[in-house]
Amino acid sequence: MSAAKIKAQSIIDENKVGPGKSILNLVTTDDGAAIQDALEEITSQRSVPNIFINKEHIGGNSDLQARKDELPQLLKDVGAL
């Protein structure tokens, strides 16, 4: 597990994101490479984690960390808390 994935998972866990969250591990998913290719096409981001909230692309771990203070409200707004 990459350091970026661990940090992103930690911030998600800290915010106690409830039911409805989906975490897809591209390493253990049969079509992970194809999914990563599709995500790159959609987001222009090849790296993982590739984070979405309510179908909105947030970015990677550094983007999530930069929005850490606004994350609780963002998650409340979409009913994830």
C-alpha positions as CSV (number, residue, x, y, z in Angstrom):
1,M,0.0,0.0,0.0
2,S,1.5,3.4,-1.0
3,A,2.1,6.2,1.5
4,A,-0.3,8.4,-0.5
5,K,-3.1,5.8,-0.3
6,I,-2.5,5.3,3.5
7,K,-2.7,9.1,4.0
8,A,-5.9,9.4,1.9
9,Q,-7.5,6.5,3.7
10,S,-6.6,8.0,7.1
11,I,-8.3,11.3,6.3
12,I,-11.4,9.4,5.1
13,D,-11.4,7.3,8.3
14,E,-10.9,10.4,10.5
15,N,-14.1,11.9,9.0
16,K,-16.0,8.7,9.6
17,V,-17.4,8.6,6.1
18,G,-20.5,6.4,6.3
19,P,-22.3,4.0,4.1
20,G,-22.1,4.6,0.4
21,K,-18.4,5.1,0.2
22,S,-16.6,3.0,-2.4
23,I,-12.9,2.2,-2.3
24,L,-11.6,0.3,-5.3
25,N,-8.2,-1.2,-5.1
26,L,-6.8,-1.3,-8.6
27,V,-4.1,-3.8,-7.7
28,T,-6.5,-6.5,-6.5
29,T,-9.2,-5.8,-9.1
30,D,-9.2,-8.0,-12.2
31,D,-9.6,-5.1,-14.6
32,G,-7.6,-2.6,-12.5
33,A,-5.3,-1.6,-15.3
34,A,-8.2,-0.8,-17.6
35,I,-10.0,1.2,-14.9
36,Q,-6.8,3.2,-14.3
37,D,-6.5,3.8,-18.0
38,A,-10.2,5.0,-18.1
39,L,-9.6,7.3,-15.0
40,E,-6.6,8.8,-16.7
41,E,-8.7,9.6,-19.8
42,I,-11.4,11.2,-17.7
43,T,-9.2,13.0,-15.2
44,S,-5.8,13.4,-16.8
45,Q,-4.4,11.8,-13.6
46,R,-2.6,8.5,-13.8
47,S,-1.5,8.3,-10.2
48,V,-3.5,6.7,-7.4
49,P,-5.3,7.4,-5.2
50,N,-7.7,9.0,-7.6
51,I,-10.4,10.5,-5.4
52,F,-14.0,11.4,-6.2
53,I,-16.7,12.7,-3.9
54,N,-20.2,12.5,-5.2
55,K,-19.0,12.0,-8.7
56,E,-16.7,15.1,-8.5
57,H,-13.1,14.5,-9.1
58,I,-11.1,15.8,-6.1
59,G,-7.7,14.7,-7.3
60,G,-5.0,12.7,-5.5
61,N,-3.9,12.5,-2.0
62,S,-2.1,15.9,-2.0
63,D,-5.4,17.5,-3.3
64,L,-7.4,15.8,-0.6
65,Q,-4.9,16.9,2.1
66,A,-5.1,20.5,0.8
67,R,-8.9,20.4,1.2
68,K,-8.7,18.7,4.6
69,D,-10.3,21.6,6.5
70,E,-13.3,21.8,4.1
71,L,-13.7,18.1,3.8
72,P,-16.2,17.6,6.7
73,Q,-18.6,20.2,5.3
74,L,-18.2,18.8,1.8
75,L,-19.0,15.3,3.0
76,K,-22.0,16.6,5.0
77,D,-23.3,18.5,1.9
78,V,-23.4,15.2,-0.1
79,G,-24.9,13.2,2.8
80,A,-21.7,11.1,3.4
81,L,-21.6,12.0,7.1
